[in-house]
Amino acid sequence: MEIIRAGEIMLTDPAHQRLPHEPAYGLGAAFIADRFCPLIEATIPITDCGFMHADAVYDVVSVSRGSFFRLEQHQARFARSCDAIRVRNPFGREEEAEILHKIVALAGLRDAYVWWTVTRGLPPLGRGDMIDADRFESRFYAFAAPFIFVADDEQRARGLDVIVSRERVRISPRAVDPRAKNFHWLDMQMALFEAGDRGAEWSVLPDEDGYLTEAAGANVFVVRDGTVLTPDAGCLEGITRESVFDLCAELGIPSKATRVRASELPDAQEVFLTTTAGSIMPVRSVDGELVGGRDGPGEISTALHNHYWERRWAGWDATPVRYDLAI
């Protein structure tokens, strides 16, 4: 079985053809606090605590063939993230959804990467106010841009080359809760640089006790004895991760979230990563060793990848974009 070349399909199939849009929105569209604008014109105040202190939560949802995938689940997770770090979303759930629909519609995108955030906002000016969460004015920002895979067709077809970081561990959940999708990326970014230094493409971070947490910006899965396993702690509860459990149930593949030691990764039958911007991404090698002694994606990884796109394009948990909002 071969990997579906989803990127090529998006470029060539008429079902993905971009709709007419104003030239200013060629690179995408944004919403900045209280107004819509072309993505290239989007700016934030330099004193926003999201910029100054990485004090914000965000989410990302994808659009393909003119429909959001699991928009309600993404919005629900975003609301939990806001609650977790005590920021107040200026918009209700329906208003938030309308903004996301409109930025996609303004850019005429049938396949889109849609990102949004609530930051702590501008800091209060009075002495002592920094200790009062209610004194901050949270701010909402969002943008939609043409969808680009973080791992392209060629990489997914041959499998990614991954390392387990030796230099970094994931930030402790007692310090920053990874279930609240947040801006604290320095541990993951440093691990990505380590991957480049070691001739790989991606990195997976352990915790201080040697258990797997997540890859840089992605969840990690291991296939062992025919069962699909993923860490149950220290990681974002990804929407694509959740989708893998659903796909496994449909395909009759056992799956569960559990503790997995990082040392088990090189000896797994298969390994794959998941993220909104990459879908299901098979792994070819870990620390320079072929996974399962195979030079390419495994059978389960391939089946899950292909079933994901087949189900999505058949309308799985789809919310059609309201393109009328661009008028």
C-alpha positions as CSV (number, residue, x, y, z in Angstrom):
1,M,0.0,0.0,0.0
2,E,1.3,3.4,-1.0
3,I,0.9,6.7,0.9
4,I,-1.8,8.9,-0.5
5,R,-0.1,12.0,-2.0
6,A,-2.4,14.4,-0.3
7,G,-0.3,17.5,-1.1
8,E,-0.3,16.7,-4.9
9,I,-4.0,16.2,-4.8
10,M,-4.5,19.5,-3.1
11,L,-2.5,21.2,-5.9
12,T,-4.2,19.4,-8.9
13,D,-7.8,18.4,-7.9
14,P,-10.5,20.9,-8.9
15,A,-12.2,20.2,-5.5
16,H,-9.3,22.1,-3.9
17,Q,-9.2,25.1,-6.3
18,R,-9.0,28.4,-4.6
19,L,-12.0,30.7,-4.9
20,P,-11.9,34.3,-6.2
21,H,-10.5,36.8,-3.7
22,E,-9.1,40.3,-3.5
23,P,-5.4,40.4,-4.5
24,A,-4.5,41.9,-1.1
25,Y,-5.5,38.6,0.5
26,G,-3.2,36.5,-1.7
27,L,-1.0,35.5,1.2
28,G,-4.0,35.0,3.5
29,A,-6.2,37.0,5.9
30,A,-6.0,38.0,9.5
31,F,-8.1,39.4,12.4
32,I,-6.2,41.7,14.8
33,A,-8.1,42.5,18.0
34,D,-11.1,44.2,16.3
35,R,-10.5,44.3,12.6
36,F,-9.9,42.2,9.5
37,C,-6.9,42.8,7.3
38,P,-4.6,41.1,4.7
39,L,-2.2,38.8,6.4
40,I,0.8,40.9,5.2
41,E,-0.6,43.9,7.1
42,A,-1.2,42.1,10.4
43,T,0.7,43.5,13.4
44,I,0.5,43.3,17.2
45,P,1.6,45.9,19.9
46,I,5.2,45.3,20.9
47,T,4.2,45.5,24.6
48,D,1.6,42.7,24.3
49,C,2.5,40.1,27.0
50,G,2.0,37.4,24.4
51,F,5.1,38.8,22.6
52,M,7.0,39.9,25.7
53,H,6.4,36.9,28.0
54,A,5.1,34.1,25.7
55,D,2.0,34.6,27.8
56,A,-0.7,33.2,25.5
57,V,-2.5,30.1,24.3
58,Y,-3.3,29.3,20.7
59,D,-4.9,26.6,18.5
60,V,-4.7,25.5,14.8
61,V,-7.4,24.0,12.7
62,S,-7.2,23.0,9.1
63,V,-9.5,23.4,6.2
64,S,-9.6,21.1,3.2
65,R,-12.0,21.0,0.3
66,G,-13.7,24.0,1.8
67,S,-14.5,22.5,5.2
68,F,-13.0,22.8,8.6
69,F,-12.0,19.5,10.3
70,R,-13.2,19.1,13.8
71,L,-13.7,22.8,14.4
72,E,-15.9,22.3,17.5
73,Q,-13.3,20.1,19.1
74,H,-10.6,22.6,18.4
75,Q,-12.7,25.4,19.8
76,A,-13.5,23.4,22.9
77,R,-9.8,22.7,23.5
78,F,-9.0,26.3,23.0
79,A,-11.6,27.3,25.6
80,R,-10.0,24.9,28.1
81,S,-6.5,26.3,27.3
82,C,-7.8,29.9,28.1
83,D,-9.2,28.7,31.4
84,A,-6.0,26.9,32.2
85,I,-3.8,30.0,32.1
86,R,-6.6,32.5,33.2
87,V,-7.0,34.6,30.1
88,R,-10.4,35.8,29.0
89,N,-11.4,35.3,25.4
90,P,-13.0,38.6,24.3
91,F,-15.3,36.6,22.0
92,G,-17.9,33.9,22.6
93,R,-17.8,30.5,20.8
94,E,-20.1,31.6,18.0
95,E,-18.3,34.9,17.5
96,E,-14.9,33.2,17.5
97,A,-16.1,30.7,14.8
98,E,-17.5,33.5,12.6
99,I,-14.1,35.2,12.7
100,L,-12.3,32.0,11.7
101,H,-14.9,31.4,8.9
102,K,-14.5,35.0,7.6
103,I,-10.7,35.0,7.4
104,V,-10.8,31.8,5.3
105,A,-13.5,33.3,3.1
106,L,-11.7,36.6,2.6
107,A,-8.7,34.7,1.3
108,G,-10.8,32.3,-0.9
109,L,-9.0,29.3,0.5
110,R,-10.3,25.8,0.0
111,D,-7.3,24.3,1.8
112,A,-6.1,26.4,4.8
113,Y,-4.0,26.6,7.9
114,V,-6.0,28.6,10.4
115,W,-4.3,29.8,13.6
116,W,-5.7,31.9,16.5
117,T,-4.6,33.0,19.9
118,V,-5.7,34.9,23.0
119,T,-2.8,36.7,24.7
120,R,-2.6,38.1,28.1
121,G,-2.7,41.5,26.3
122,L,-1.3,44.8,27.3
123,P,0.1,44.9,30.8
124,P,-1.7,47.1,33.4
125,L,0.1,50.3,34.3
126,G,-0.5,50.5,38.1
127,R,1.9,49.1,40.7
128,G,0.9,45.6,41.9
129,D,-1.5,45.1,39.1
130,M,0.6,42.3,37.5
131,I,-0.6,40.0,40.3
132,D,-4.2,40.4,39.4
133,A,-5.3,38.4,36.3
134,D,-8.5,40.4,36.1
135,R,-6.5,43.7,35.5
136,F,-5.2,42.5,32.1
137,E,-7.1,43.1,28.8
138,S,-6.7,39.9,26.8
139,R,-6.5,40.3,23.1
140,F,-7.6,38.0,20.2
141,Y,-5.6,37.5,17.0
142,A,-6.1,35.1,14.1
143,F,-5.0,34.3,10.6
144,A,-5.7,32.0,7.7
145,A,-3.0,31.1,5.2
146,P,-2.8,28.5,2.3
147,F,-2.2,25.1,3.8
148,I,1.4,23.8,3.5
149,F,2.4,20.4,4.9
150,V,5.1,20.5,7.6
151,A,6.2,17.1,6.1
152,D,5.6,17.0,2.3
153,D,4.5,14.1,0.2
154,E,8.0,12.8,-0.3
155,Q,8.8,12.9,3.4
156,R,5.6,11.1,4.3
157,A,6.1,8.5,1.5
158,R,9.6,7.6,2.6
159,G,9.2,8.3,6.3
160,L,10.8,10.9,8.5
161,D,14.2,10.6,10.2
162,V,13.8,11.4,13.9
163,I,16.0,11.6,16.9
164,V,15.3,11.3,20.6
165,S,16.8,14.4,22.1
166,R,19.9,13.9,24.3
167,E,20.3,17.6,25.1
168,R,16.8,18.6,26.1
169,V,13.8,17.3,28.1
170,R,10.3,18.6,27.8
171,I,9.2,21.4,30.2
172,S,7.6,19.8,33.2
173,P,3.8,19.8,33.4
174,R,4.2,21.3,36.9
175,A,5.9,24.3,35.2
176,V,3.8,24.7,32.0
177,D,0.7,22.6,31.4
178,P,1.2,21.0,27.9
179,R,-2.6,20.4,27.6
180,A,-3.0,24.1,27.2
181,K,-1.6,24.7,23.8
182,N,0.9,27.5,24.5
183,F,3.8,29.6,23.2
184,H,6.5,27.9,25.3
185,W,8.5,26.3,22.5
186,L,12.2,26.9,23.4
187,D,12.8,23.3,24.6
188,M,11.3,21.9,21.4
189,Q,13.0,24.5,19.1
190,M,16.4,23.6,20.6
191,A,15.7,19.9,20.1
192,L,14.8,20.6,16.5
193,F,18.2,22.3,16.0
194,E,19.8,19.2,17.7
195,A,18.0,17.1,15.1
196,G,19.5,19.2,12.3
197,D,22.9,18.9,13.8
198,R,22.5,15.1,14.0
199,G,21.4,14.8,10.4
200,A,17.7,14.2,11.2
201,E,14.4,16.0,10.4
202,W,12.5,16.0,13.7
203,S,13.0,15.4,17.4
204,V,11.1,13.7,20.2
205,L,11.6,14.9,23.7
206,P,11.6,12.7,26.8
207,D,10.7,13.9,30.3
208,E,13.2,13.9,33.2
209,D,12.4,10.3,34.0
210,G,13.1,9.0,30.5
211,Y,9.5,8.7,29.3
212,L,8.3,9.9,25.9
213,T,6.3,13.1,25.9
214,E,5.9,14.6,22.4
215,A,7.7,15.6,19.3
216,A,8.4,19.2,18.6
217,G,4.9,20.4,17.8
218,A,3.5,16.9,17.3
219,N,2.3,13.9,19.1
220,V,4.3,10.6,18.8
221,F,2.9,7.1,18.4
222,V,4.6,3.7,18.7
223,V,3.4,0.4,17.4
224,R,4.3,-2.5,19.6
225,D,3.0,-6.0,19.3
226,G,0.4,-4.7,16.8
227,T,-1.0,-2.1,19.3
228,V,-0.8,1.6,18.7
229,L,0.5,3.4,21.8
230,T,1.0,7.1,22.6
231,P,2.1,8.9,25.8
232,D,-0.7,9.6,28.3
233,A,1.0,12.5,30.0
234,G,3.4,15.4,29.4
235,C,2.0,16.2,26.0
236,L,-0.7,18.1,24.2
237,E,-4.0,16.2,23.8
238,G,-3.9,16.7,20.0
239,I,-7.0,16.6,17.9
240,T,-5.2,14.5,15.3
241,R,-4.0,12.3,18.1
242,E,-7.7,11.9,19.1
243,S,-8.5,11.1,15.4
244,V,-6.0,8.3,15.4
245,F,-7.9,6.6,18.2
246,D,-11.1,6.9,16.1
247,L,-9.4,5.6,13.0
248,C,-7.8,2.6,14.9
249,A,-11.3,1.7,16.2
250,E,-12.7,1.8,12.6
251,L,-9.8,-0.4,11.3
252,G,-9.9,-2.8,14.2
253,I,-6.4,-1.8,15.4
254,P,-5.9,-1.9,19.2
255,S,-4.7,1.5,20.6
256,K,-4.3,3.2,23.9
257,A,-2.6,6.1,25.8
258,T,0.0,4.8,28.2
259,R,3.5,5.5,29.5
260,V,6.2,4.7,27.0
261,R,9.9,4.8,27.7
262,A,12.0,6.8,25.2
263,S,14.4,3.9,25.1
264,E,11.6,1.7,23.5
265,L,11.3,4.0,20.5
266,P,14.2,2.5,18.4
267,D,12.9,-1.0,18.9
268,A,9.3,-0.3,17.9
269,Q,7.6,-2.1,15.0
270,E,6.5,1.3,13.7
271,V,6.6,5.0,14.7
272,F,4.6,7.9,13.5
273,L,3.9,11.5,14.4
274,T,0.7,13.5,14.2
275,T,-0.1,17.2,13.9
276,T,-2.8,19.3,12.3
277,A,-0.2,20.7,9.8
278,G,1.1,17.3,8.8
279,S,-1.7,14.8,9.5
280,I,-0.2,11.3,10.1
281,M,3.5,11.3,9.4
282,P,5.3,7.9,9.3
283,V,8.8,7.7,10.7
284,R,11.6,5.8,8.9
285,S,14.4,6.0,11.4
286,V,15.1,6.8,15.0
287,D,18.6,7.9,16.0
288,G,19.9,6.7,12.7
289,E,18.4,3.2,12.9
290,L,15.6,2.0,10.6
291,V,12.4,1.4,12.5
292,G,11.5,-2.3,12.3
293,G,14.4,-2.8,10.0
294,R,12.3,-1.3,7.2
295,D,13.3,1.5,4.9
296,G,10.0,3.2,4.7
297,P,6.5,3.5,6.3
298,G,5.0,0.5,8.1
299,E,1.7,-1.1,7.2
300,I,-0.3,0.4,10.1
301,S,1.1,3.9,9.7
302,T,0.3,3.9,6.0
303,A,-3.3,2.5,6.6
304,L,-4.0,5.2,9.2
305,H,-2.6,8.0,7.0
306,N,-4.6,7.0,4.0
307,H,-7.8,6.3,6.0
308,Y,-7.4,9.8,7.6
309,W,-7.5,11.6,4.2
310,E,-10.2,9.3,2.7
311,R,-12.4,10.0,5.7
312,R,-11.7,13.7,5.8
313,W,-12.5,14.2,2.1
314,A,-15.7,12.1,2.6
315,G,-16.9,14.7,5.1
316,W,-15.7,13.4,8.4
317,D,-16.5,15.9,11.2
318,A,-16.6,18.6,8.5
319,T,-17.9,22.2,9.0
320,P,-18.3,23.9,5.6
321,V,-16.7,27.3,5.4
322,R,-19.1,30.2,5.2
323,Y,-17.7,31.8,2.1
324,D,-20.7,34.2,2.0
325,L,-19.0,36.1,4.9
326,A,-16.5,37.5,2.4
327,I,-19.2,39.5,0.6
